[in-house]
Amino acid sequence: MKLFLKSVVAAAVLVPSFAFAATYTLDPSHSTAEFSVRHMMVSNVKGAIKLTSGSLNLDEKDVTKSTVEATLDTSTINTNEPKRDEHLKSADFFDAAKYPTITFKSTKVAKAGKDKLKVTGDFTLHGVTKPVVLDVTGPTAEAKDPWGNTVRGVEATTTINRKDFGLSWNKALETGGVAVSEDVKITLNLEMKKEAPAAAAPAAAEPAKK
């Protein structure tokens, strides 16, 4: 009986730590990372970069205790124009050979209204790490995909100044202005799959009395 009571107490201590937390991993095939930048002062050029990994540790009881991180592959930059893509991958811009990834790792999560969050984190681009704030919608309610997985979605946006990260290439226009804006808008649409919870360690058995 004494051993049983100790096991119950141990379980009660563990439950608050795990009952409201869940881990979700990125589904790259149903997630996108897109960017938009003003070109020639007259239009917006859009492009995409593949997300290779990501995770969300969601605290259902207190969302501000949640964490998120993601990694993107700079060699996959695609603006539907091969010559422009090669230029973007070159040392003038992303220098994909030297800096193959872009990463984000959250440091703070704050509520910003119904189903809205402000997620601050370390954003690393072109070998430079600076804090950025993502405006997040979600996570959505859980849903089941056709294969029985539990999934949630998140949309996040932010705008960065590329010169802050060492991407300073530009050309002046004869009519005034520059060829490429400094501000870059980033939009992430993420689908994430819930991972099975880790089994709790069994309570230690009480030593036999002599």
GIQUI-V864732 format. One record per run of one state. SS is the DSSP state (H for helix, E for strand, C for the rest). FROM is the first residue (numbers start at 1). TO is the last residue. Records with the same first field share a line. If there is no record, write none. Layout:
SS->FROM-TO, FROM-TO
This chain:
C->1-1, 19-20, 27-27, 31-31, 40-42, 60-62, 66-66, 79-81, 90-100, 112-115, 126-127, 139-142, 145-149, 166-171, 173-177, 179-179, 195-210
H->2-18, 28-30, 63-65, 82-89, 162-165
E->21-26, 32-39, 43-59, 67-78, 101-111, 116-125, 128-138, 143-144, 150-161, 172-172, 178-178, 180-194
